[in-house]
Amino acid sequence: MYAFADQLDADAVVQDFDICIVGAGAAGIAMAQRLANTSLRTLLLVSGQPSDRGVPDANRQALYQGTAGDFLQKVDPDFLRRSRLNMYGGTTNHFGFWARPLDRADTMPRPGYRDAGWPFDGGELRPYYIDAHEFGHFGPFNYDDMDFWERVLYARCFDPLPDDKLSGAIMRAQYEENLHDFQVQFRDQVKNASNITVLFNAHLLTLETDENQRHVTGLNCSTIESSAAGGARAGMPFKARARRYVLACGGIENVRLLQLSGELGNNKRDLLGRGFMVHPLLTNAAHVRFDAPVASDIRNFFREQQIRLKPPPSVGGEYQHMVAPLVNPELVFDYLMFNAWGVLAARHQTLLEERIGNFRIILYFGADAASAVVNLNWEQTPDEDSRITLNRDQVDPIFGQPVAHVDWRLNETDKRSAVRALEITLDYLRARGASQQEMITDVSGGAEEWTFLPEPGALETGDHHMGALRMSASPADGIVDINSRLHGVDNLYVAGSAVFPTGGYANPTLTIVALALRLADHLKAENGR
Ligand SMILES: Cc1cc2nc3c(=O)[nH]c(=O)nc-3n(C[C@H](O)[C@H](O)[C@H](O)COP(=O)(O)OP(=O)(O)OC[C@H]3O[C@@H](n4cnc5c(N)ncnc54)[C@H](O)[C@@H]3O)c2cc1C
């Protein structure tokens, strides 16, 4: 059911819930969907309104203003406000749901490159990935079935050569707004669930704990009150109480809320907020020209295409690829429609030998079939100097709380990963006849020397916020445990990419959803005990 915090009595306490999920973006909505119609009385706090769609309310979005460290200031000064949305549905409102699971190897330590790894076997995520995949209406979970993709894309990757360091990999995307805006796709399911209360205009300010910070006792929240002049101010304060709490406020805000709540969850090594990572991106890193036009089926592999699949009549059957144009567009939802294309990605052996981060190369071929733009996105190391802190000299415009300061760093290892990724790619393409090659990004300098905007080939942040509350088996190494519960706090969990110990190159949301479903199942099981 829907409820509105502005209709509560002053200083009300909203209580009698088993679980309170704070934040209704990809992670929060995925959890609510999984918990719908179970016996768990669930409260979903939404810092937005039911009608939110596409563009956030400007006042609410202003809460996302923060400050950027020196390096981030050079790369993307507006990063904090631009790369996330404070509204119902969160940042799913402007994403295109590019999707791919992490490679299992991404979850394991890579000796000589990074010691970090996930505290459970990456294979454990597979059933959750399969369910997360349904959120994108992506059909079969078959990223490795190249025969299928060659048929469906009318394509093949470049022919393999001995000692290749790269191979083809598949990406998917979902641009249908009714699907990728999670608050739209799951609106009725969440609204009509007998056990879920969705509380709108409910903004978490701080978490309240017992004196040892071992147990969360309640949430201090407020509404936002709009003024006739178009401004906004803090509205009515209220508390929310539940047996267990889940922070699902996005990769930066989850950290800030713990910091605002007395550095809740920090450990002896002071790791709260440390190890912040993105997927750095060079959209226009290099240009290549092949000696002869590249065959159309190879170019097809790299071309983003709309795919239509008819699901099998029974579980385990084959998906039928629909090639005929749709005569009746109104029947479009009888089919699964999404986009798919191929990229070049590092082989696992390459990563081990080179001791570098995982990466993917997107090739954009020109109309002449012989020229291509090389686009690189890659994995960072979890570097503890790359961090989120509170900026106590600047406060948000509504509640007057310190804003987040993001001091994102790229270190020598990250730079080496990018340089080697480009060298390996250019070698791979040269061996296929791309003898003319021009670097657009200047990668000659030190770790923090790059080409910056507005120059072509500039470094970008990739908009994915990962790390900073990493998952670890031991409280000495991270902030949350193997079940996403804060080490040392018995009833507080985190959903979202802040818990990723490592990030691979895959866009994070499929993994965020998979982890959210895993956490929901864990809470269901825990409640039953
Ligand atoms: C332009 C762009 C394109 C992207 N494209 C892709 C893509 O193609 N594929 C992909 O995998 N990822 C993509 N991403 C990243 C993706 O959007 C995020 O990974 C994903 O939305 C994160 O989910 P989340 O639930 O953790 O956070 P969000 O979706 O940001 O949701 C956080 C929620 O918490 C709420 N909230 C925040 N603070 C509070 C508070 N104090 N109290 C109550 N509620 C609060 C917010 O209002 C919001 O609803 C893209 C990002 C951007 C910016």
The ligand as a Gaussian input file, in Angstrom:
#p B3LYP/6-31G(d) Opt

LIG

0 1
 C       23.758000       8.164000     -17.006000
 C       23.871000       6.843000     -16.301000
 C       23.744000       5.684000     -17.034000
 C       23.850000       4.454000     -16.393000
 N       23.733000       3.335000     -17.156000
 C       23.861000       2.134000     -16.574000
 C       23.708000       0.958000     -17.352000
 O       23.436000       1.012000     -18.553000
 N       23.873000      -0.245000     -16.739000
 C       24.161000      -0.316000     -15.404000
 O       24.321000      -1.441000     -14.908000
 N       24.275000       0.783000     -14.643000
 C       24.122000       2.005000     -15.197000
 N       24.220000       3.128000     -14.427000
 C       24.391000       2.970000     -12.967000
 C       23.055000       2.615000     -12.326000
 O       22.128000       3.650000     -12.532000
 C       23.273000       2.368000     -10.845000
 O       24.217000       1.318000     -10.725000
 C       22.032000       1.920000     -10.097000
 O       20.943000       2.762000     -10.324000
 C       22.356000       1.912000      -8.609000
 O       21.261000       1.396000      -7.900000
 P       21.041000       1.777000      -6.373000
 O       19.714000       1.284000      -5.985000
 O       22.216000       1.375000      -5.591000
 O       21.029000       3.397000      -6.371000
 P       19.981000       4.380000      -7.039000
 O       19.348000       3.739000      -8.211000
 O       20.684000       5.656000      -7.250000
 O       18.844000       4.543000      -5.933000
 C       19.078000       5.149000      -4.686000
 C       17.743000       5.545000      -4.083000
 O       17.945000       5.992000      -2.734000
 C       17.189000       7.157000      -2.507000
 N       17.802000       7.912000      -1.425000
 C       18.997000       8.532000      -1.412000
 N       19.207000       9.114000      -0.228000
 C       18.136000       8.843000       0.529000
 C       17.777000       9.164000       1.864000
 N       18.588000       9.874000       2.659000
 N       16.581000       8.733000       2.343000
 C       15.745000       8.000000       1.562000
 N       16.050000       7.653000       0.285000
 C       17.236000       8.087000      -0.214000
 C       17.201000       7.885000      -3.840000
 O       16.133000       8.799000      -3.939000
 C       17.054000       6.701000      -4.805000
 O       15.710000       6.382000      -5.006000
 C       24.097000       4.377000     -15.011000
 C       24.223000       5.553000     -14.267000
 C       24.117000       6.770000     -14.911000
 C       24.269000       8.014000     -14.094000

